[in-house]
């Protein structure tokens, strides 16, 4: 059985013990049914994994005694912030999960003109909690040593008002652009803009270009919202990151 990995927001050291978050303890004890003394791997943003032993302290509570540290770094040299138009249900989950696997550093969920069923009211906090869980599960599964940062939900206009395309490239996925990934200059930092179902509205596209964003065309076919950011990030990591 593969040793489970758990993200913890705590300083760790060999010989220390850390209480597991409720969700993590539930998963290890109730879903995986791990016994007392089982091997567990922790990650907390340090460049490596912390090995440890599980101690069951209650029906739904557990902690891990840290036994060692294995240095490694799985973070790519290309720092990507994904500004993702919110899509429905599993489409958004798929995009988040795969972009974590491809090394995204920060995710900004954005309500755009063509966003369908945007979270509102109490659903905003519930959806943010759900998306955070998707990011954490994906990071644990794929071996990331750092958790991608999930920013608060924002409208596209509000995000654009605070954008800084002059500091580093801001790239908007646009089937009408004439620029492909290979035409981009070498970079270490990038903000990637991807639309929801139906893509960007003409007004959003024009405003992004006026603010200094660059268009990017991925090929002759129009990609669905759950595919576009994933395909773009894969191409960018081949060119400027650690894929290939």
N, C-alpha and C positions, 0 to 999 in steps of 0.2 A: 504494500500500500504506500502511495506517495505521502511524504510527510507534509501535513498541511501548513500553509503560511498564513500568518495573521498580522495585520497592520495594527500598531499601537502608537498612540501619541504620548510617548513617555521617554525619558532618558533611560538608557539601559547600560548595564555593566555586568561583566562576568561575576557571578555570585549573588546578583540581586534577584528579587522576585517582583513580578508585576501582575497586578490584577487585570484580567481580561475584560474588555467591554462586554456589556450584556449580550449584544448581537453575536459577538465572536464566541462567547462562552456557550450560548444556545446552539450555535452551529456545531461546535466541537463535541458537546456533550449529548445533545438531543438528536442531531442530524447524523453526524459521523459516528456517534456513540464511542468516542475514544475513552479508554480506561485511564485510571490514575497511573501516572508514570509514563504516559505515551510521549513520543518525540513530537515536538512542535517547533516550527521556525517562526521567528518574529522579524519584522522589518519596521524601521522607524525613520527612514530618511538618511541614515548613515550609509556609506558606500559598502554595503555588505549585508549578510544575514546573521541574525543571532540565533543560535541553537539553544534548545531548552527542553525541560521536562514538565509535563502537565501535572498540576496538583488540583484535584477536585475538592472544592471547599463547601459545596452545597449542591442541591439538585440543579440549580441554574447558575452556579458560580464556580469560577476556577481561576487559578493563577498559574504563571509559568516561572520556573526557576531557570535563570539564564546560565548556561553551562559553557558557552563559547561564542566566538565571533569568527565568521568566515568572510574575509574581505573580497569584494567584487563590486563592479559598477556596471549597471545595465542601462544607464541613462545616455541617450544619444547626444552628440555634440550640437545638433540642431535643436534649438529651443523654439517650440511651436505653441502659440496661443490659438486655439480654435474658437472662432466666433460662430456658433452654430444656431441657425434658425430652428426653433423648436418644432419638432415633428410629432406625430401621434405615436403613443405607446411603444411598441416593440421596435419601431423604426428608430426612434431616438435612442433606445437602449442599445441597439445594434451599433449605431454610430459611435456612441460613447465607449462601448466595450472594445471595439476594434481599434479605435484611435488610441486608447490606452496601450494596447498591444504594440502599436506602431510608434509609441514614444511621445505622445502629446504631453505637454507640460502644464497647460492651463486650458480650462474649458469655460466659455462664457455662453450660457443659454440665452437666446435673444428672441423676443416676440417681434415678428415682422408682419408686414401687411397681409401676407398670404399664410400666416400661421393658422392652423386649424385647431380649435379647442385649446387655446392658450390657458395654462393654469392661472387661476385668479382666486383671490380671497385666501381661505384656509388651505386650498389646494396648492398654493405656491410653496409653502413650507413642507407639505407632505411630498410633493414631487421632488423638491430639492433633496430631501432625505433619501428618497428612492434613487435618484441619480447618483448621490454620493455612495450609496451601497453598490451600485453597478460599477462605479470607478474602483472602489476598494476591492471588490471581488475580482475584477479583471486584473488589477495590479498584483494581487496575491497569486493569481493563477499563472500569469505570464512571467513572473520573476522580477518585476520592477522593484528597485530598492527605494524609490521615492514615490509618494502618492501624488498624482496629478492634482492640481488645485481646481476646485469647482467654485466659480464666482457666482454671486447672486444673479437671479434672473433680471433682465433689463430690457427695455424697448430698444429697437434699433436706433431710433433718433437719439435717445439718451446715450447709448454706447458711442455712436458716431461723434457726438458733441465732445466726448472726452478722448477720442482716438488720437494717436500721435504718429501718423504715417511718416513724418519727417525723421523720426528717431530710428526706425527700422522698417523694412518692407511690409506693407499690408496688401495682401493678394486676395482678390475677389474671384470666385469661381464663376466664369461667364462663358457659356458656349459660343457667344458672338465675338469673343476676343481673338486676336490673331497671335497671341503670345502663348507658347507652350512651355512646360517646365524646363526643358533644356535651354531655353533662351534667357532664363533668369540668371542674374549674377550670383556668384558664390556668396553665401551668407551664413551667419551663425544664429540669427534670430529672425522669426517670421510670425506675422499674424495672418491667419487664414480665415476668410469669410465664406461660409457655405449657407445657402438658402434652405428654406423649408420645402414642403410639398408645393410645387408650382414655381419655385425659385424666387429670386428677388423681384419686386415690383419695379417698373421702369423708374419711378421716383427714387426708390432706394438705390438702384444702380447708379443713376445720375449723381445722387448726393455723395455716394461713396467715391466715385471718380473725381468729383469736384473737391473732395477732402484730401485727395492725393493717393487713393488706392490704385493698384494695378490690376488689370484683368488677367485671368489665366484660363486657357482653354485646354481641356484634358484630352480631346480627340473629337472625331466626327459624330459621335453618338451622345445623346443627352442622358446623363446619369440621374438615377433617382436620388432623392435626398439622403437616404441611408447609405448610398454607395459613394456619392461624390467626395465627401471629405476623406473617406477611407482611401479611395484611389489616389487623391491628391497627396495625402500624407505619405503613402507608400512611395509615390514617385519622388517626392521631395527628400525622403530619407535615403533613397538610393543615390540621389545626386549630391546631397549635402550632409547626410547623416551617417548611419552605421549599417544600412542594409546593402546587401550585394557584395 
